[in-house]
């Protein structure tokens, strides 16, 4: 598969460019390398930044809530959502009744 984004029509149409790319790709011998990834910077791979070595502080987010604590939040969100939906239905009905009269 070849994907060309924002291709130009010069010197040939994008679909022809894609066909040439596919022809080139399938004509290369098996095992041919087309490039290599860069080696990671050793300074960035130090052990001090690994999550297992970090100590939590006040600026980090809290862990997941337990089921007992999450239930009231879920019920509250459901009730609030139902009130919003009910309010939107009432507004839509009032607008619809004004349009007919």
Z-matrix of the N, CA and C atoms (Angstrom, degrees):
N
C 1 1.437
C 2 1.522 1 107.86
N 3 1.302 2 116.42 1 138.95
C 4 1.458 3 122.31 2 175.73
C 5 1.518 4 108.10 3 -127.62
N 6 1.316 5 116.66 4 129.97
C 7 1.458 6 121.99 5 179.17
C 8 1.518 7 107.86 6 -118.27
N 9 1.314 8 116.05 7 123.65
C 10 1.459 9 121.97 8 177.88
C 11 1.521 10 107.95 9 -117.64
N 12 1.321 11 116.87 10 123.57
C 13 1.458 12 121.24 11 179.04
C 14 1.520 13 109.71 12 -110.15
N 15 1.292 14 116.64 13 137.00
C 16 1.470 15 123.19 14 179.28
C 17 1.520 16 111.03 15 52.36
N 18 1.309 17 116.43 16 47.68
C 19 1.459 18 120.79 17 179.49
C 20 1.522 19 111.60 18 -75.28
N 21 1.293 20 114.93 19 157.33
C 22 1.463 21 120.05 20 176.55
C 23 1.519 22 108.97 21 -101.90
N 24 1.295 23 116.76 22 159.91
C 25 1.462 24 121.34 23 179.71
C 26 1.525 25 111.28 24 -92.09
N 27 1.309 26 118.01 25 7.71
C 28 1.460 27 121.49 26 -178.98
C 29 1.514 28 109.48 27 -108.93
N 30 1.232 29 125.86 28 131.77
C 31 1.450 30 128.47 29 -3.44
C 32 1.524 31 112.81 30 -82.74
N 33 1.361 32 118.12 31 -15.99
C 34 1.465 33 120.03 32 179.14
C 35 1.523 34 108.69 33 -135.17
N 36 1.321 35 116.59 34 167.76
C 37 1.468 36 122.46 35 -177.85
C 38 1.530 37 110.65 36 -65.15
N 39 1.343 38 117.41 37 153.21
C 40 1.466 39 120.42 38 -179.17
C 41 1.526 40 113.79 39 -56.57
N 42 1.337 41 118.52 40 -37.84
C 43 1.466 42 118.72 41 -179.30
C 44 1.524 43 110.51 42 -66.71
N 45 1.333 44 116.89 43 -32.36
C 46 1.467 45 119.33 44 176.85
C 47 1.529 46 110.75 45 -71.84
N 48 1.349 47 116.80 46 -36.29
C 49 1.460 48 120.34 47 175.51
C 50 1.527 49 110.12 48 -61.15
N 51 1.348 50 116.50 49 -42.90
C 52 1.461 51 120.35 50 178.48
C 53 1.521 52 110.70 51 -63.43
N 54 1.320 53 117.55 52 -39.73
C 55 1.469 54 120.72 53 178.34
C 56 1.521 55 110.61 54 -63.05
N 57 1.331 56 117.60 55 -41.69
C 58 1.466 57 120.87 56 177.89
C 59 1.531 58 111.36 57 -64.57
N 60 1.347 59 116.49 58 -39.28
C 61 1.468 60 119.56 59 177.38
C 62 1.525 61 111.18 60 -62.08
N 63 1.318 62 116.68 61 -44.54
C 64 1.463 63 120.17 62 179.06
C 65 1.523 64 111.19 63 -64.86
N 66 1.324 65 117.27 64 -43.14
C 67 1.467 66 120.44 65 177.82
C 68 1.522 67 110.68 66 -59.79
N 69 1.337 68 116.82 67 -43.54
C 70 1.462 69 120.62 68 179.49
C 71 1.528 70 110.45 69 -64.17
N 72 1.331 71 116.27 70 -44.13
C 73 1.459 72 120.03 71 -178.28
C 74 1.515 73 112.68 72 -63.20
N 75 1.328 74 117.43 73 -41.01
C 76 1.459 75 119.96 74 -179.15
C 77 1.523 76 113.02 75 -79.34
N 78 1.339 77 117.95 76 -16.38
C 79 1.468 78 119.64 77 179.35
C 80 1.528 79 112.76 78 -88.21
N 81 1.329 80 118.18 79 -11.35
C 82 1.470 81 119.93 80 178.51
C 83 1.521 82 109.33 81 -74.53
N 84 1.342 83 117.58 82 146.23
C 85 1.462 84 120.25 83 179.02
C 86 1.532 85 111.34 84 -64.69
N 87 1.317 86 115.74 85 151.05
C 88 1.465 87 120.72 86 178.65
C 89 1.523 88 109.37 87 -61.70
N 90 1.312 89 117.19 88 140.08
C 91 1.453 90 122.05 89 178.51
C 92 1.520 91 114.14 90 86.94
N 93 1.323 92 118.27 91 1.20
C 94 1.460 93 121.07 92 179.04
C 95 1.523 94 109.42 93 -69.78
N 96 1.330 95 116.27 94 128.92
C 97 1.456 96 120.41 95 178.25
C 98 1.521 97 109.15 96 -87.59
N 99 1.308 98 115.89 97 136.27
C 100 1.456 99 119.89 98 179.75
C 101 1.523 100 111.84 99 -106.03
N 102 1.304 101 117.23 100 -3.88
C 103 1.458 102 121.16 101 -179.99
C 104 1.508 103 109.55 102 170.54
N 105 1.309 104 115.93 103 -176.97
C 106 1.464 105 120.02 104 178.04
C 107 1.519 106 108.80 105 -144.74
N 108 1.304 107 114.49 106 151.27
C 109 1.452 108 120.15 107 177.37
C 110 1.516 109 109.11 108 -79.61
N 111 1.311 110 116.26 109 151.45
C 112 1.458 111 119.32 110 178.99
C 113 1.524 112 109.38 111 -76.63
N 114 1.307 113 115.87 112 154.53
C 115 1.459 114 120.90 113 176.45
C 116 1.525 115 108.44 114 -77.97
N 117 1.337 116 117.72 115 140.59
C 118 1.462 117 119.01 116 179.96
C 119 1.525 118 111.15 117 -67.49
N 120 1.316 119 115.51 118 148.76
C 121 1.459 120 122.01 119 178.26
C 122 1.525 121 108.52 120 -69.10
N 123 1.329 122 118.64 121 123.01
C 124 1.468 123 120.10 122 -178.85
C 125 1.522 124 112.99 123 -60.39
N 126 1.311 125 118.12 124 -29.22
C 127 1.462 126 120.20 125 179.71
C 128 1.524 127 111.16 126 -66.41
N 129 1.326 128 116.42 127 -30.09
C 130 1.457 129 119.84 128 179.45
C 131 1.520 130 112.22 129 -81.32
N 132 1.309 131 118.06 130 -19.63
C 133 1.460 132 122.19 131 -176.78
C 134 1.519 133 112.26 132 -95.62
N 135 1.326 134 118.65 133 18.03
C 136 1.462 135 120.47 134 -178.58
C 137 1.521 136 110.24 135 -68.93
N 138 1.316 137 116.97 136 159.33
C 139 1.456 138 122.78 137 -175.94
C 140 1.506 139 114.15 138 -74.21
N 141 1.334 140 118.51 139 -12.55
C 142 1.461 141 119.44 140 -175.65
C 143 1.522 142 113.18 141 -71.54
N 144 1.324 143 118.47 142 -20.97
C 145 1.456 144 121.15 143 -177.24
C 146 1.519 145 113.60 144 -96.91
N 147 1.308 146 118.37 145 -0.46
C 148 1.459 147 120.05 146 -178.67
C 149 1.527 148 109.71 147 -71.12
N 150 1.321 149 117.81 148 139.76
C 151 1.465 150 120.75 149 -176.49
C 152 1.522 151 113.68 150 -58.70
N 153 1.316 152 118.61 151 -31.39
C 154 1.462 153 120.46 152 -178.52
C 155 1.521 154 111.44 153 -68.61
N 156 1.324 155 118.03 154 -25.76
C 157 1.462 156 121.42 155 -177.43
C 158 1.521 157 112.95 156 -93.07
N 159 1.320 158 118.32 157 -9.62
C 160 1.459 159 120.91 158 -177.90
C 161 1.517 160 110.80 159 -81.73
N 162 1.314 161 116.06 160 142.80
C 163 1.455 162 122.16 161 174.44
C 164 1.525 163 107.91 162 -97.15
N 165 1.322 164 118.10 163 134.17
C 166 1.459 165 118.93 164 179.29
C 167 1.523 166 110.71 165 -66.67
N 168 1.309 167 116.91 166 144.11
C 169 1.450 168 121.17 167 175.57
C 170 1.523 169 109.21 168 -128.54
N 171 1.308 170 115.92 169 -179.22
C 172 1.463 171 120.38 170 -174.36
C 173 1.524 172 112.50 171 -67.36
N 174 1.327 173 117.92 172 -23.02
C 175 1.460 174 119.67 173 -177.30
C 176 1.524 175 112.43 174 -81.12
N 177 1.319 176 117.87 175 -13.25
C 178 1.456 177 120.40 176 -179.87
C 179 1.521 178 110.17 177 -81.86
N 180 1.310 179 115.34 178 152.85
C 181 1.459 180 120.70 179 -179.99
C 182 1.524 181 110.12 180 -68.23
N 183 1.310 182 115.19 181 150.18
C 184 1.459 183 120.12 182 178.45
C 185 1.519 184 109.68 183 -73.20
N 186 1.318 185 115.93 184 161.51
C 187 1.455 186 120.77 185 178.76
C 188 1.516 187 111.13 186 -71.36
N 189 1.318 188 116.48 187 -179.08
C 190 1.455 189 121.27 188 179.64
C 191 1.516 190 110.46 189 -65.96
N 192 1.317 191 115.56 190 148.66
C 193 1.457 192 120.24 191 178.79
C 194 1.521 193 109.38 192 -78.38
N 195 1.315 194 115.88 193 150.44
C 196 1.457 195 119.38 194 176.43
C 197 1.526 196 108.98 195 -71.50
N 198 1.324 197 116.73 196 165.17
C 199 1.463 198 120.91 197 -178.44
C 200 1.527 199 111.69 198 -61.51
N 201 1.341 200 116.68 199 -36.89
C 202 1.461 201 120.05 200 -179.17
C 203 1.524 202 111.07 201 -66.06
N 204 1.324 203 117.48 202 -35.10
C 205 1.463 204 120.79 203 179.31
C 206 1.528 205 111.61 204 -80.86
N 207 1.320 206 117.58 205 -28.32
C 208 1.461 207 121.10 206 -175.70
C 209 1.524 208 112.19 207 -78.50
N 210 1.326 209 118.45 208 -26.24
C 211 1.462 210 120.97 209 -176.85
C 212 1.522 211 112.74 210 -60.31
N 213 1.337 212 120.38 211 -49.01
C 214 1.470 213 118.75 212 178.62
C 215 1.534 214 112.79 213 -62.04
N 216 1.314 215 116.79 214 -34.27
C 217 1.464 216 119.89 215 178.40
C 218 1.517 217 109.80 216 -65.69
N 219 1.311 218 116.88 217 -44.32
C 220 1.463 219 120.71 218 179.77
C 221 1.523 220 111.38 219 -63.62
N 222 1.331 221 116.45 220 -42.41
C 223 1.464 222 120.23 221 179.21
C 224 1.526 223 109.52 222 -64.25
N 225 1.321 224 116.96 223 -42.41
C 226 1.463 225 120.52 224 178.96
C 227 1.517 226 112.36 225 -61.78
N 228 1.317 227 116.48 226 -42.94
C 229 1.466 228 120.38 227 178.63
C 230 1.521 229 110.25 228 -64.84
N 231 1.328 230 117.51 229 -40.20
C 232 1.465 231 120.94 230 179.39
C 233 1.527 232 111.06 231 -64.74
N 234 1.330 233 117.33 232 -43.21
C 235 1.465 234 120.84 233 179.63
C 236 1.524 235 110.14 234 -65.31
N 237 1.316 236 117.01 235 -45.16
C 238 1.460 237 120.77 236 178.73
C 239 1.530 238 110.98 237 -61.30
N 240 1.318 239 116.83 238 -41.83
C 241 1.462 240 120.45 239 177.68
C 242 1.514 241 111.89 240 -63.23
N 243 1.333 242 116.98 241 -40.81
C 244 1.462 243 120.47 242 178.93
C 245 1.525 244 111.00 243 -64.95
N 246 1.328 245 117.54 244 -39.96
C 247 1.466 246 121.16 245 178.40
C 248 1.526 247 110.35 246 -63.70
N 249 1.325 248 117.18 247 -42.72
C 250 1.467 249 120.73 248 179.06
C 251 1.523 250 110.45 249 -63.42
N 252 1.319 251 117.56 250 -45.75
C 253 1.469 252 120.76 251 179.93
C 254 1.525 253 110.17 252 -62.95
N 255 1.330 254 117.82 253 -44.04
C 256 1.463 255 121.55 254 178.81
C 257 1.523 256 110.48 255 -61.12
N 258 1.322 257 117.24 256 -43.01
C 259 1.463 258 121.16 257 178.01
C 260 1.516 259 111.98 258 -62.31
N 261 1.319 260 117.23 259 -42.07
C 262 1.463 261 120.53 260 178.31
C 263 1.523 262 111.59 261 -64.67
N 264 1.321 263 117.05 262 -36.99
C 265 1.470 264 120.63 263 177.23
C 266 1.526 265 110.19 264 -64.49
N 267 1.341 266 117.01 265 -43.41
C 268 1.465 267 119.89 266 178.71
C 269 1.525 268 111.46 267 -62.89
N 270 1.318 269 117.56 268 -42.58
C 271 1.467 270 120.94 269 178.63
C 272 1.522 271 110.17 270 -63.08
N 273 1.323 272 117.44 271 -43.04
C 274 1.466 273 120.83 272 180.00
C 275 1.525 274 110.98 273 -63.99
N 276 1.331 275 117.15 274 -40.44
C 277 1.468 276 120.10 275 179.40
C 278 1.520 277 111.18 276 -66.41
N 279 1.340 278 116.78 277 -39.96
C 280 1.467 279 118.72 278 -179.92
C 281 1.527 280 110.85 279 -67.92
N 282 1.314 281 117.78 280 -37.44
C 283 1.466 282 120.65 281 177.37
C 284 1.521 283 110.44 282 -67.51
N 285 1.320 284 116.97 283 -37.10
C 286 1.459 285 121.32 284 179.74
C 287 1.527 286 110.78 285 -68.11
N 288 1.329 287 117.54 286 -39.64
C 289 1.465 288 119.87 287 -179.12
C 290 1.525 289 110.78 288 -70.35
N 291 1.332 290 119.17 289 -32.55
C 292 1.463 291 121.82 290 176.35
C 293 1.524 292 111.17 291 -67.76
N 294 1.307 293 117.07 292 -35.69
C 295 1.461 294 120.72 293 -177.82
C 296 1.527 295 111.45 294 -69.17
N 297 1.324 296 118.15 295 -27.47
C 298 1.464 297 121.32 296 -177.93
C 299 1.520 298 111.85 297 -83.39
N 300 1.331 299 119.01 298 -24.09
C 301 1.472 300 121.12 299 -176.66
C 302 1.478 301 111.48 300 -95.04
